[in-house]
C-alpha cells in the first residue's frame, strides 16, 4: 500500500514538473517578445520624431473611425480613453487588438452559429404570453433575451439551488450514473483530484455502456493544470475532448477569448450550471483562499434544451 502511495505521489510530482516547466517556457517566450519590442524602440529612437508624427496620425484616423463605425457607444468610449491618455500608442494598440486573425476567425464563426441558432431555436409564444400576463416586466425581459441572445423562456422546468459546491457534488455524481444517451461537459477549470477523478470514473463506465461523452475545457488549464496531450488521453477512454483557445508561447490578444462556462448536460433532461468548476477547492477538499463559496443550480425539464444548444454551439 505504501509503495502504491509512493508511486502515485511520484507520478503527480512528475506531472506537475512538466506542467510548471511548460508554463515557464510560455512566460519566458512572451517576455522575450516584449524585450525584442523594447529593443526595437531603443534602436529606432533616432527616428522618434517621425514615429511620433506617424503614430499620432494613426490615432487620429482611429478616432474618426470610432466616431463613424456602427457599435455600442460605451464600447467606443472605452477605446477612446486609452487613445486620449496615450495618443502615440493608443491607435496602434487598437489596430493590434482589432486585426488579430485568430480573434476575427472566432468572431465570424460565432456569428455564423448565432445566425444558425436564430433559424433553429424558436420561442413558444404561449409560454411567453403567459409570462407577460403574470409579470409585464419579465415579459419585456424575455423579449430582450430572445432578440439579443435568442434565448427563449421555458415552462415545465424545476430548479434546485446549491449554496455550496459541497452540496452540489453528490447530486452531480448521482445524475451522471443515471445517464443513458449522452453527457456533455463544458468547464473553465478541470484539475485532477477527488472531484474530477470521481466524475471521470463514472464517464469511463458510461462510455463502456454506450453513452456518448463529450468534454470541453478552457485552454488556460493546459497552461498550469493539465498536460497538452490530455485530449488524447480522454480519447483513449472513448471520451470526445476539445480544448477551447489553446495557449501557445506567442503574445496575442486572442488569448483574451476565454470560455468561462460551467455546464454539465445529461441526456437533455438534466443540466448543472453555476460558479463551480471541476476542482477540489470548489467542494472545500482543498484550501486555496480559505473557505470556498460558489453557488450552482440543477435544471430539470424543458429549459435543459437551451443548455444542450449552448454546448453544441461552442463545440462546433
WOTAMO-V518816 format. One line per field, one symbol per residue. phi: phi as a letter, one per 20 degrees, with the letter a starting at -180 (. if undefined). burial: 1 if it has 9 or more other C-alpha atoms within 8 Angstrom, else 0. A space follows every 10 residues. Layout:
# WOTAMO-V518816
phi: ???
burial: ???
This chain:
# WOTAMO-V518816
phi: .fffffffff ffffffffff ffffffffff ffffffffff fffeffdgff fgffffffff fffffffdff qfgfffffff fffffcffdg ffffffffef ffffffffff fffffffged ecefffffff ffffbfffff fffffffecl dfecdlcddd edfbfgffgf fffffffegc dbcdcccfcc cfrgffffff gfffffgfen efcccbcfff fffbdcffeg gfffffenef bcdelgecfc fbfgffecde fccccclmdc cdbqdeeebf ffdmecedcn feccebcddc pfffgfffff ffffff
burial: 0000000000 0000100111 0110111011 0010000000 0000000000 0100110111 0110010000 0000010011 0110001111 1101000001 0011000000 0010001100 0001001110 1100010111 0101110001 0111001000 0111111110 0110110010 1111111111 1100111110 0111011000 1111111111 1111111000 1001100111 1111111010 0011000110 0111111111 1111011111 1111001000 0101111111 1111101100 100000
